[in-house]
Amino acid sequence: MTFSMAGKFAFQNLKANRLLEVPFVLSAGIMLILFNIMASLINNNYVRTRHDSLPTVIAMGAIVVGIFTFIFVTYTTNFLLKKRNKEFALYAILGLEKKHIRKIISIEFFVLFSMIAFVGIVGGYIFGQLTFLGLNRLMHDVSGRLMDFPFSSIAMLLSLAIIAVLYMITVLRSSYRIYLSTPIQLLSKQHSGEGEPKSRWIISVIGLITLSAGYYIALTTKGSLSSLFNFFIAAILVMIATYLLYVSFSIIVLKRQKKRKSYFKPTKFLGISGLIYRMKSNAVSLASISIMSVGIIITLSVTATIYSNIQSTAQNILPRDYQINSKVSVDENNYKEVAKSLKEEVNKTVEHEKQIKDEYISYNMTTAIVKKGNSFVEYTPYKNIKPKYVFVNDLDGYNAQTHNNIGLNDDEILICANQKQLLGMKNLKIGDRTFKVKEIPNIAPSNYAAEVYVIIVRDFSTMKYISSSLKTTNVNTQKSENSIINCNVNWNVSGLSKKVYKDELSKLKEGKDYFVLSKSEYLDKIYEMDGGFLFLGIIIGLVFLTGTILVIYYKQISEGYEDREKYQIMKKIGLSDELIKKTSSSQIVWMFFAPLIVAVIHSTIASKIVYQLLGLFGVNSFIQYGKFFGIVIAVFFVVYFIIFKFTSRTYYKIVQ
């Protein structure tokens, strides 16, 4: 067969199968667009110079998108080839050799993957410009322009490389399948169906045990660091359980429906019997849809919550607009002099001291500790124990920071923590002293990915005692030393624009004995990081959504073609179109809303452990997370319903 003749066959086949292949090109094209955008941003000079940490975050997302693109393309090409088995068998019966069939398939997939490459590269550049502007807005960078997002040759080459690899794998796999198959085998594969799983009760029990274990871990885990590891364990268990229960428990439920008298009503009889016959095949797709839906809900709700918490995090870390910190440790002999020196440096930045507002001095220390009962003891490295961290602040600084006027006795301290389960103590022993504990609202630094306590002590002498009781290990000498106490001055400025004051502040930053922090600069950095995480969450959410739509659409198409012959027989024996539509609708409702319900249940159970993980990002309000959790579910339900209406119409057209 000449190449020209094979090309004619290929283009005729593409036209005849456009109902299957157009969605494939669009869905794979969308994923390639997302990958192309991320690859362009990684190599963009503006992004690399202005937001140096962002390319690393985006690179992680690009890897995820690349993996899922491979998975979804593999799934889709398997589906497309299976639907063409009858066609390939007829080619063989009519005298075409296997090498001719392979040539036709190779040309078809070359055209399809070329279209995907065109959509991905052109769409990636066009939508990449909009994404570039949107990403800069997320990071509060208004200086970015379209000219800062040129066409990326590297992104194009990477996209073409992915397409080339996927094309080669697809052609090799399809050629291998045809090489091993006979016309009779191809015809039988076209009509092959999945039977009921035989050991459904055993699988159901295993699934229920696995699901219970995953839910138990999600609901009982305490502590942010523990949550990080246990979340993945729970997620894996729930994923396994979801597949097992869809394959087995769904069959049990449907079998029980057959025992009801209402089963013999025409609509239920046809709907349930049809679902039972193909449930094993449906179950894998339904479980995949459920898991991807959970990914969408959790990913988007978490990243949106983190992004919305940025201002609160900055206020927590820097209560005032500016802070100057001593580089040297202070003690009872020099702490007042160091504070005075820092205040003098601050006053140099303005013409009149009255321009300095809300100024206060604070002394603090940080050290790693081990909690034993109601005691804090010194942490010794190189032991297999995870430390907790304690921040010790003075009472005068705390009162000035929070605008309170709290008093303490010598044997009293104030305490808070970034995890509620860390509290509950009435007394706390440090060294040889026992302090009465009063709990206060949480002010623990939110930039620590650990379990953190904050202790407020009455005066500097008490802080000095704790410094000597909770020593730290010097990294260089490996000797135990008193924990370092630092002094800082915090202030706001009035009567000067931030831009003008920034120039004055730059002179102050040249000091050798101190360093200066600016809330605006800190916000720029955190917007860069968390804006990148939100962008990454949106991209991954779109990948999961595209995959969900793809699986749903092709499963509906597959079921439509498999059921069409049956329903044609039903029409011939006198069943009405209305009854056929009711029957197909009942199957579609089962298929669509079971995964949605399961996804919402999984996500709700996971919300507790996810919220604890958010504590690592300074989120300490479950209501804040719950708000975005509800919004994401509501929006996803609307999108899901639109998919439902569209695919149900497509399914019914095929059946008719």
C-alpha positions as CSV (number, residue, x, y, z in Angstrom):
1,M,0.0,0.0,0.0
2,T,1.3,3.4,-1.0
3,F,1.6,6.2,1.5
4,S,-1.0,8.2,-0.5
5,M,-3.5,5.4,-0.3
6,A,-2.8,4.9,3.4
7,G,-3.3,8.6,3.9
8,K,-6.7,8.5,2.2
9,F,-7.8,5.7,4.6
10,A,-6.5,7.6,7.5
11,F,-8.3,10.9,6.7
12,Q,-11.5,9.0,6.0
13,N,-11.2,7.3,9.4
14,L,-10.5,10.6,11.2
15,K,-13.6,12.1,9.6
16,A,-15.8,9.1,10.5
17,N,-14.5,9.0,14.1
18,R,-14.5,12.7,14.9
19,L,-17.0,12.2,17.8
20,L,-14.2,10.4,19.6
21,E,-11.1,12.1,18.3
22,V,-12.1,15.8,18.6
23,P,-12.5,15.5,22.4
24,F,-9.1,13.7,22.5
25,V,-7.4,16.5,20.7
26,L,-9.0,19.2,22.8
27,S,-8.4,17.5,26.2
28,A,-4.8,16.5,25.4
29,G,-4.3,20.0,23.9
30,I,-5.5,21.6,27.1
31,M,-3.0,19.6,29.1
32,L,-0.2,20.5,26.7
33,I,-1.3,24.2,26.9
34,L,-0.9,24.0,30.7
35,F,2.5,22.3,30.4
36,N,3.7,24.8,27.8
37,I,2.6,27.8,30.0
38,M,4.5,26.4,32.9
39,A,7.6,25.6,30.8
40,S,7.5,29.2,29.4
41,L,7.2,30.7,32.9
42,I,10.1,28.6,34.2
43,N,12.4,29.9,31.5
44,N,11.0,33.5,31.5
45,N,13.7,36.1,32.3
46,Y,11.3,38.4,34.0
47,V,10.0,35.6,36.3
48,R,13.5,34.3,37.1
49,T,14.9,37.8,38.0
50,R,11.9,39.2,39.8
51,H,10.6,36.0,41.5
52,D,13.6,33.8,42.0
53,S,11.8,31.1,44.0
54,L,8.8,30.8,41.7
55,P,10.4,28.7,38.9
56,T,11.1,25.9,41.5
57,V,7.4,25.8,42.5
58,I,6.3,25.8,38.9
59,A,8.8,23.1,38.0
60,M,7.1,20.8,40.5
61,G,3.8,21.5,38.9
62,A,5.2,20.9,35.4
63,I,6.3,17.5,36.4
64,V,2.8,16.7,37.8
65,V,1.2,17.9,34.6
66,G,3.6,15.9,32.4
67,I,2.8,12.7,34.4
68,F,-0.9,13.1,34.2
69,T,-0.7,14.0,30.5
70,F,1.0,10.7,29.9
71,I,-1.6,8.8,31.9
72,F,-4.6,10.5,30.2
73,V,-3.2,10.1,26.7
74,T,-2.5,6.4,27.4
75,Y,-6.0,5.9,28.7
76,T,-7.6,7.7,25.7
77,T,-5.5,5.9,23.1
78,N,-6.4,2.6,24.7
79,F,-10.1,3.5,24.4
80,L,-9.8,4.7,20.8
81,L,-8.0,1.5,19.7
82,K,-10.6,-0.7,21.4
83,K,-13.4,1.1,19.7
84,R,-11.7,0.5,16.3
85,N,-11.1,-3.3,16.8
86,K,-14.1,-4.2,14.5
87,E,-12.8,-1.8,11.9
88,F,-9.3,-3.3,12.0
89,A,-10.8,-6.8,11.7
90,L,-12.8,-5.8,8.6
91,Y,-9.6,-4.4,7.1
92,A,-7.9,-7.7,7.6
93,I,-10.8,-9.7,6.3
94,L,-10.9,-7.5,3.1
95,G,-7.2,-8.3,2.5
96,L,-5.2,-5.6,4.1
97,E,-2.0,-6.8,5.7
98,K,-1.1,-5.9,9.3
99,K,1.7,-3.6,8.1
100,H,-0.9,-1.7,6.0
101,I,-3.1,-1.3,9.1
102,R,-0.2,-0.2,11.1
103,K,0.7,2.4,8.5
104,I,-2.9,3.8,8.5
105,I,-2.9,4.0,12.3
106,S,0.5,5.7,12.3
107,I,-0.7,8.4,9.9
108,E,-3.9,8.9,11.9
109,F,-2.1,9.3,15.2
110,F,0.5,11.6,13.5
111,V,-2.3,13.9,12.4
112,L,-3.9,13.8,15.8
113,F,-0.7,14.4,17.7
114,S,0.3,17.2,15.2
115,M,-3.0,18.9,16.0
116,I,-2.4,18.5,19.7
117,A,1.0,20.0,19.3
118,F,-0.4,23.0,17.4
119,V,-3.2,23.5,20.0
120,G,-0.7,23.2,22.9
121,I,2.0,25.5,21.5
122,V,-0.2,28.2,20.0
123,G,-2.7,28.0,22.9
124,G,0.2,28.0,25.4
125,Y,1.6,31.2,24.0
126,I,-1.8,33.0,23.8
127,F,-3.1,31.9,27.1
128,G,0.4,32.1,28.6
129,Q,0.3,35.9,28.2
130,L,-2.9,36.1,30.1
131,T,-1.6,33.7,32.7
132,F,1.6,35.7,33.0
133,L,-0.4,38.9,33.8
134,G,-2.7,37.0,36.2
135,L,0.2,35.4,38.0
136,N,1.9,38.8,38.5
137,R,-1.4,40.1,39.9
138,L,-1.6,37.2,42.3
139,M,1.9,38.1,43.5
140,H,1.0,41.9,43.7
141,D,3.5,42.7,41.0
142,V,2.0,45.3,38.7
143,S,5.1,46.1,36.6
144,G,4.9,43.0,34.4
145,R,3.8,43.7,30.8
146,L,3.0,41.4,27.8
147,M,6.4,42.3,26.3
148,D,7.9,40.5,29.2
149,F,6.4,37.2,28.1
150,P,8.1,36.5,24.7
151,F,7.5,33.3,22.8
152,S,9.6,30.5,24.4
153,S,11.5,28.2,22.0
154,I,12.6,26.0,24.9
155,A,8.9,25.5,26.0
156,M,8.0,24.7,22.4
157,L,10.8,22.1,22.1
158,L,9.9,20.5,25.4
159,S,6.2,20.3,24.3
160,L,7.2,18.8,21.0
161,A,9.5,16.3,22.8
162,I,6.5,15.2,25.0
163,I,4.3,14.8,21.9
164,A,7.0,12.9,20.0
165,V,7.5,10.5,22.9
166,L,3.7,10.0,23.4
167,Y,3.3,9.4,19.6
168,M,6.1,6.8,19.5
169,I,4.7,5.0,22.5
170,T,1.2,5.0,21.1
171,V,2.3,3.8,17.6
172,L,4.4,1.0,19.1
173,R,1.7,-0.1,21.5
174,S,-1.0,-0.1,18.8
175,S,1.3,-1.9,16.3
176,Y,2.2,-4.6,18.9
177,R,-1.5,-5.2,19.6
178,I,-2.4,-5.6,15.9
179,Y,0.7,-7.8,15.3
180,L,-0.5,-10.2,18.0
181,S,-4.2,-10.2,17.1
182,T,-6.2,-12.1,14.5
183,P,-9.4,-10.8,12.9
184,I,-11.5,-13.1,15.1
185,Q,-9.7,-11.8,18.3
186,L,-10.3,-8.2,17.2
187,L,-14.0,-8.8,16.7
188,S,-14.3,-10.5,20.1
189,K,-12.4,-7.6,21.8
190,Q,-14.9,-5.2,20.3
191,H,-17.7,-6.9,22.1
192,S,-15.9,-8.1,25.2
193,G,-17.4,-7.0,28.5
194,E,-16.4,-7.2,32.1
195,G,-18.2,-9.8,34.2
196,E,-19.1,-9.5,37.9
197,P,-16.2,-10.0,40.3
198,K,-16.6,-13.4,41.9
199,S,-15.1,-12.8,45.3
200,R,-17.1,-9.6,45.9
201,W,-17.7,-10.1,49.6
202,I,-14.0,-10.7,50.3
203,I,-13.1,-7.6,48.3
204,S,-15.8,-5.6,50.0
205,V,-14.5,-6.6,53.5
206,I,-10.9,-5.7,52.5
207,G,-12.2,-2.4,51.0
208,L,-14.2,-1.5,54.2
209,I,-11.2,-2.3,56.4
210,T,-8.8,-0.2,54.3
211,L,-11.3,2.7,54.1
212,S,-11.8,2.5,57.9
213,A,-8.1,2.6,58.4
214,G,-7.7,5.6,56.2
215,Y,-10.6,7.5,57.8
216,Y,-9.2,6.6,61.3
217,I,-5.8,8.1,60.5
218,A,-7.4,11.2,59.0
219,L,-9.7,11.8,62.0
220,T,-7.2,10.9,64.9
221,T,-3.9,12.3,63.7
222,K,-2.7,15.2,65.8
223,G,0.2,17.6,65.2
224,S,1.2,19.3,62.0
225,L,4.4,17.3,61.3
226,S,2.6,14.0,62.0
227,S,-0.2,15.1,59.7
228,L,2.3,15.6,56.8
229,F,3.3,12.0,56.8
230,N,-0.1,10.5,57.8
231,F,-1.9,12.4,55.2
232,F,-0.2,10.5,52.4
233,I,-0.7,7.2,54.2
234,A,-4.4,8.0,54.7
235,A,-4.7,9.1,51.0
236,I,-3.2,5.9,49.7
237,L,-5.5,3.8,51.9
238,V,-8.6,5.7,50.8
239,M,-7.6,5.5,47.1
240,I,-7.2,1.7,47.3
241,A,-10.4,1.3,49.3
242,T,-12.3,3.5,46.7
243,Y,-11.3,1.2,43.9
244,L,-12.1,-2.0,45.9
245,L,-15.5,-0.8,47.1
246,Y,-16.6,0.4,43.7
247,V,-15.7,-2.9,42.2
248,S,-17.3,-5.0,44.9
249,F,-19.7,-3.1,47.1
250,S,-21.5,-1.5,44.2
251,I,-22.3,-5.0,42.9
252,I,-23.7,-6.0,46.3
253,V,-25.9,-2.9,46.4
254,L,-27.2,-3.5,42.8
255,K,-27.8,-7.2,43.6
256,R,-29.9,-6.3,46.6
257,Q,-32.0,-4.0,44.4
258,K,-32.9,-7.1,42.3
259,K,-34.6,-8.6,45.4
260,R,-37.1,-5.7,45.7
261,K,-40.5,-5.9,44.1
262,S,-39.9,-2.6,42.4
263,Y,-37.1,-4.2,40.4
264,F,-39.6,-5.7,38.0
265,K,-40.7,-2.2,36.9
266,P,-39.4,-1.7,33.3
267,T,-37.3,1.3,34.1
268,K,-35.5,-0.3,37.1
269,F,-35.3,-3.7,35.5
270,L,-33.5,-2.4,32.4
271,G,-31.4,0.2,34.3
272,I,-30.1,-2.1,37.1
273,S,-29.5,-5.2,34.9
274,G,-27.5,-3.0,32.5
275,L,-25.4,-1.6,35.3
276,I,-24.7,-5.0,36.9
277,Y,-23.5,-6.4,33.6
278,R,-20.9,-3.7,33.1
279,M,-20.3,-2.6,36.7
280,K,-16.7,-3.9,37.0
281,S,-15.6,-1.8,34.0
282,N,-17.7,1.1,35.2
283,A,-16.3,0.8,38.7
284,V,-12.7,1.5,37.7
285,S,-13.7,4.7,35.9
286,L,-16.1,5.8,38.7
287,A,-13.4,5.3,41.3
288,S,-10.9,7.3,39.1
289,I,-13.5,10.1,38.8
290,S,-14.1,10.2,42.6
291,I,-10.3,10.3,43.3
292,M,-9.7,13.1,40.8
293,S,-12.7,15.0,42.2
294,V,-11.2,14.8,45.7
295,G,-7.9,16.1,44.2
296,I,-9.8,19.1,42.7
297,I,-11.6,19.9,45.9
298,I,-8.7,19.6,48.3
299,T,-6.1,21.3,46.0
300,L,-8.2,24.4,45.2
301,S,-9.6,24.9,48.7
302,V,-6.1,24.5,50.3
303,T,-4.3,26.9,48.0
304,A,-7.1,29.5,48.2
305,T,-7.0,29.3,52.0
306,I,-3.2,29.8,52.1
307,Y,-3.3,32.7,49.7
308,S,-6.1,34.4,51.7
309,N,-4.1,34.1,54.9
310,I,-1.1,36.1,53.6
311,Q,-1.9,39.4,55.3
312,S,-2.6,37.7,58.6
313,T,0.7,35.8,58.4
314,A,2.6,39.0,57.8
315,Q,0.9,40.7,60.7
316,N,1.8,37.7,62.9
317,I,5.5,37.8,61.9
318,L,5.9,41.6,61.9
319,P,3.3,43.3,64.1
320,R,4.6,46.7,62.9
321,D,5.7,47.9,59.5
322,Y,9.4,47.8,60.4
323,Q,11.6,45.9,62.8
324,I,15.3,46.2,63.7
325,N,17.0,43.3,65.4
326,S,20.3,43.0,67.2
327,K,22.8,40.4,65.8
328,V,24.5,40.0,69.1
329,S,23.1,38.2,72.1
330,V,22.0,40.4,75.0
331,D,22.4,39.7,78.8
332,E,21.5,41.4,82.0
333,N,24.5,43.7,81.7
334,N,23.8,45.2,78.3
335,Y,20.2,44.6,77.3
336,K,19.1,48.2,78.1
337,E,22.1,49.7,76.2
338,V,21.4,47.5,73.1
339,A,17.8,48.6,73.1
340,K,18.8,52.3,73.4
341,S,21.3,51.9,70.6
342,L,18.7,50.3,68.3
343,K,16.2,53.1,69.0
344,E,18.9,55.7,68.1
345,E,19.4,54.0,64.8
346,V,15.6,54.1,64.1
347,N,15.5,57.8,64.9
348,K,18.1,58.5,62.3
349,T,15.7,57.5,59.6
350,V,13.4,60.4,60.2
351,E,13.7,64.2,60.6
352,H,11.4,64.3,63.6
353,E,11.0,61.6,66.3
354,K,7.3,62.3,66.3
355,Q,7.1,60.5,62.9
356,I,8.0,57.3,64.6
357,K,4.7,55.7,65.7
358,D,3.6,52.6,67.8
359,E,7.2,51.9,68.7
360,Y,8.0,49.3,71.3
361,I,11.0,47.2,72.4
362,S,10.9,43.5,72.7
363,Y,13.3,40.8,74.0
364,N,12.9,37.3,72.7
365,M,14.7,33.9,72.5
366,T,14.0,30.7,70.5
367,T,15.1,27.2,71.3
368,A,14.3,23.6,70.6
369,I,12.8,21.6,73.5
370,V,11.3,18.3,74.4
371,K,8.0,18.2,76.2
372,K,7.8,15.5,78.9
373,G,4.5,15.6,80.7
374,N,4.1,19.2,82.0
375,S,7.8,19.9,81.7
376,F,10.0,21.5,79.1
377,V,13.5,20.0,78.9
378,E,16.6,20.7,76.8
379,Y,16.6,19.1,73.4
380,T,19.7,17.1,72.6
381,P,20.4,16.6,68.8
382,Y,21.3,13.2,67.4
383,K,18.5,11.5,69.3
384,N,15.6,10.0,67.5
385,I,13.2,12.6,68.9
386,K,11.3,15.3,67.1
387,P,11.8,18.6,68.9
388,K,9.2,21.2,69.5
389,Y,10.1,24.9,69.5
390,V,9.5,27.5,72.1
391,F,9.6,31.3,71.7
392,V,10.0,33.3,74.9
393,N,9.0,37.0,74.9
394,D,9.0,39.6,77.6
395,L,5.7,40.9,79.0
396,D,6.3,44.6,78.3
397,G,6.9,43.8,74.6
398,Y,3.8,41.6,74.4
399,N,1.6,44.3,76.0
400,A,2.9,46.9,73.6
401,Q,2.5,44.6,70.6
402,T,-1.1,43.6,71.5
403,H,-2.2,46.9,73.2
404,N,-2.9,45.0,76.4
405,N,-2.1,45.7,80.0
406,I,-1.6,42.3,81.5
407,G,0.3,41.8,84.8
408,L,2.2,38.7,85.9
409,N,3.6,37.4,89.2
410,D,7.1,35.9,89.4
411,D,5.6,32.3,89.2
412,E,3.2,33.0,86.3
413,I,3.6,32.9,82.6
414,L,1.4,33.4,79.5
415,I,1.4,30.6,76.9
416,C,-0.1,29.8,73.5
417,A,0.7,27.4,70.7
418,N,0.1,26.9,67.0
419,Q,-1.8,23.7,67.7
420,K,-4.6,23.6,70.2
421,Q,-3.8,20.0,71.3
422,L,-0.4,21.3,72.6
423,L,-2.2,23.2,75.3
424,G,-4.2,22.3,78.4
425,M,-1.5,22.6,81.0
426,K,-2.2,24.3,84.4
427,N,1.4,24.3,85.4
428,L,4.7,24.2,83.5
429,K,8.1,23.1,84.9
430,I,11.2,24.6,83.4
431,G,14.5,23.7,85.1
432,D,13.8,23.8,88.9
433,R,10.9,26.3,88.6
434,T,7.3,25.6,88.2
435,F,5.1,28.3,86.6
436,K,1.4,28.8,86.7
437,V,0.0,28.9,83.1
438,K,-2.4,31.4,81.6
439,E,-3.5,30.7,78.0
440,I,-3.7,33.6,75.5
441,P,-4.8,33.9,71.9
442,N,-2.3,32.4,69.5
443,I,0.6,34.7,68.4
444,A,3.0,31.8,67.4
445,P,5.0,32.6,64.3
446,S,3.2,31.1,61.3
447,N,6.4,30.5,59.2
448,Y,7.5,27.5,61.3
449,A,6.7,24.1,59.8
450,A,6.8,22.6,63.3
451,E,4.9,22.5,66.6
452,V,5.6,25.9,68.4
453,Y,4.9,27.3,71.8
454,V,5.1,31.0,72.8
455,I,5.8,31.9,76.4
456,I,5.4,35.4,77.8
457,V,7.5,36.0,81.0
458,R,7.4,38.8,83.5
459,D,10.8,40.3,83.1
460,F,14.3,39.9,81.6
461,S,15.7,37.9,84.6
462,T,13.0,35.2,84.1
463,M,13.9,35.0,80.4
464,K,17.6,34.7,81.4
465,Y,16.7,31.8,83.7
466,I,14.9,30.0,80.9
467,S,17.8,30.7,78.6
468,S,20.2,28.9,80.9
469,S,17.7,26.0,81.6
470,L,16.8,25.3,78.0
471,K,20.2,25.4,76.5
472,T,21.0,24.9,72.8
473,T,23.8,22.9,71.1
474,N,26.4,25.0,69.2
475,V,26.7,23.5,65.7
476,N,30.4,24.3,65.4
477,T,31.7,23.2,68.9
478,Q,28.9,20.6,69.6
479,K,28.8,22.1,73.2
480,S,25.7,23.1,75.1
481,E,25.3,26.8,75.5
482,N,22.7,29.2,76.9
483,S,20.0,30.0,74.3
484,I,20.6,33.4,72.6
485,I,18.4,36.3,73.7
486,N,17.9,39.0,71.1
487,C,16.5,42.6,71.2
488,N,14.4,44.2,68.6
489,V,12.6,47.5,68.1
490,N,9.3,47.6,66.1
491,W,7.7,50.8,64.7
492,N,5.5,52.4,62.2
493,V,6.1,55.7,60.3
494,S,3.7,58.6,59.6
495,G,4.1,61.6,57.3
496,L,6.3,59.7,54.8
497,S,5.5,57.6,51.8
498,K,6.7,54.0,51.9
499,K,8.8,54.7,48.7
500,V,10.6,57.7,50.3
501,Y,11.1,55.9,53.6
502,K,12.4,52.9,51.8
503,D,15.4,54.9,50.6
504,E,16.1,56.1,54.2
505,L,15.7,52.6,55.5
506,S,18.2,51.2,53.0
507,K,20.9,53.3,54.8
508,L,19.9,51.7,58.1
509,K,20.3,48.2,56.7
510,E,24.1,48.7,56.3
511,G,24.7,48.2,60.0
512,K,27.0,45.5,61.3
513,D,25.4,44.8,64.6
514,Y,21.8,44.7,63.5
515,F,19.5,43.8,60.6
516,V,16.2,45.4,59.5
517,L,13.0,43.7,58.3
518,S,10.2,45.5,56.4
519,K,6.7,44.1,56.3
520,S,6.2,45.3,52.7
521,E,9.3,43.4,51.6
522,Y,8.2,40.3,53.6
523,L,4.8,40.6,51.9
524,D,6.4,40.7,48.5
525,K,8.3,37.5,49.2
526,I,5.3,35.6,50.7
527,Y,3.0,36.8,47.9
528,E,5.6,35.4,45.5
529,M,5.7,32.0,47.2
530,D,2.0,31.6,48.1
531,G,0.9,33.2,44.9
532,G,2.9,30.6,43.1
533,F,1.3,27.9,45.2
534,L,-2.2,29.2,44.3
535,F,-1.2,29.3,40.7
536,L,0.1,25.7,41.0
537,G,-3.1,24.7,42.7
538,I,-5.2,26.2,39.9
539,I,-3.1,24.4,37.3
540,I,-3.3,21.0,39.0
541,G,-7.0,21.5,39.6
542,L,-7.5,22.2,35.9
543,V,-5.5,19.0,35.1
544,F,-7.7,16.9,37.4
545,L,-10.8,18.6,36.0
546,T,-9.7,17.9,32.4
547,G,-9.0,14.3,33.3
548,T,-12.3,14.0,35.1
549,I,-14.2,15.3,32.0
550,L,-12.2,13.1,29.7
551,V,-12.9,9.9,31.7
552,I,-16.6,10.8,32.1
553,Y,-17.0,11.6,28.4
554,Y,-15.3,8.5,27.0
555,K,-17.0,6.3,29.5
556,Q,-20.3,7.6,28.4
557,I,-19.4,7.2,24.8
558,S,-18.2,3.6,25.4
559,E,-21.4,2.7,27.3
560,G,-23.5,4.3,24.6
561,Y,-21.9,2.3,21.8
562,E,-22.1,-0.9,23.9
563,D,-25.7,-0.3,24.8
564,R,-26.9,0.9,21.4
565,E,-27.4,-2.6,20.0
566,K,-29.3,-3.7,23.1
567,Y,-31.6,-0.7,22.9
568,Q,-32.2,-1.2,19.2
569,I,-33.4,-4.7,20.1
570,M,-35.7,-3.1,22.8
571,K,-37.2,-0.7,20.3
572,K,-37.8,-3.6,17.9
573,I,-39.8,-5.5,20.6
574,G,-41.9,-2.5,21.2
575,L,-40.3,-0.4,24.0
576,S,-40.9,3.3,23.6
577,D,-38.3,6.0,23.2
578,E,-39.5,7.5,26.5
579,L,-38.8,4.3,28.4
580,I,-35.4,3.9,26.8
581,K,-34.5,7.5,27.8
582,K,-35.6,6.9,31.4
583,T,-33.5,3.7,31.4
584,S,-30.4,5.5,30.2
585,S,-31.0,8.4,32.5
586,S,-31.1,6.2,35.6
587,Q,-27.7,4.7,34.6
588,I,-26.3,8.1,33.9
589,V,-27.5,9.5,37.3
590,W,-25.9,6.5,39.0
591,M,-22.7,7.0,37.1
592,F,-22.4,10.7,37.7
593,F,-23.6,11.4,41.2
594,A,-22.1,8.4,43.0
595,P,-18.5,9.7,42.3
596,L,-19.6,13.2,43.4
597,I,-21.1,12.0,46.7
598,V,-18.1,9.8,47.4
599,A,-15.7,12.7,46.6
600,V,-17.5,15.1,49.0
601,I,-17.5,12.4,51.8
602,H,-13.8,11.7,51.3
603,S,-13.0,15.4,51.2
604,T,-15.0,16.1,54.3
605,I,-13.3,13.4,56.3
606,A,-9.9,14.6,55.1
607,S,-10.7,18.2,56.1
608,K,-9.5,17.6,59.7
609,I,-6.1,16.4,58.8
610,V,-5.8,18.9,55.9
611,Y,-6.6,21.8,58.4
612,Q,-3.8,20.6,60.6
613,L,-1.5,20.7,57.7
614,L,-2.6,24.2,57.0
615,G,-1.2,25.1,60.4
616,L,2.2,24.8,58.9
617,F,1.2,27.8,56.7
618,G,-0.1,29.8,59.6
619,V,-3.8,29.0,59.1
620,N,-5.3,28.8,62.6
621,S,-9.0,29.2,61.8
622,F,-11.1,26.2,60.6
623,I,-13.8,28.6,59.6
624,Q,-11.4,30.2,57.1
625,Y,-10.7,26.9,55.5
626,G,-14.3,25.7,55.7
627,K,-15.4,28.8,53.8
628,F,-13.2,28.0,50.8
629,F,-14.0,24.3,51.1
630,G,-17.7,25.0,50.7
631,I,-17.1,27.5,47.8
632,V,-15.0,25.0,45.9
633,I,-17.5,22.2,46.4
634,A,-20.4,24.5,45.2
635,V,-18.5,25.6,42.1
636,F,-17.4,22.1,41.3
637,F,-21.0,20.8,41.7
638,V,-22.1,23.3,39.0
639,V,-19.3,22.3,36.6
640,Y,-20.0,18.7,37.3
641,F,-23.7,19.2,36.6
642,I,-22.9,20.9,33.3
643,I,-20.8,17.9,32.3
644,F,-23.7,15.7,33.3
645,K,-26.2,17.4,31.1
646,F,-23.8,17.5,28.1
647,T,-22.7,13.8,28.2
648,S,-26.2,12.5,29.0
649,R,-27.4,14.1,25.7
650,T,-24.5,12.6,23.8
651,Y,-25.1,9.2,25.4
652,Y,-28.8,9.2,24.4
653,K,-28.1,10.2,20.8
654,I,-25.7,7.3,20.5
655,V,-28.2,4.9,22.0
656,Q,-31.0,6.1,19.7
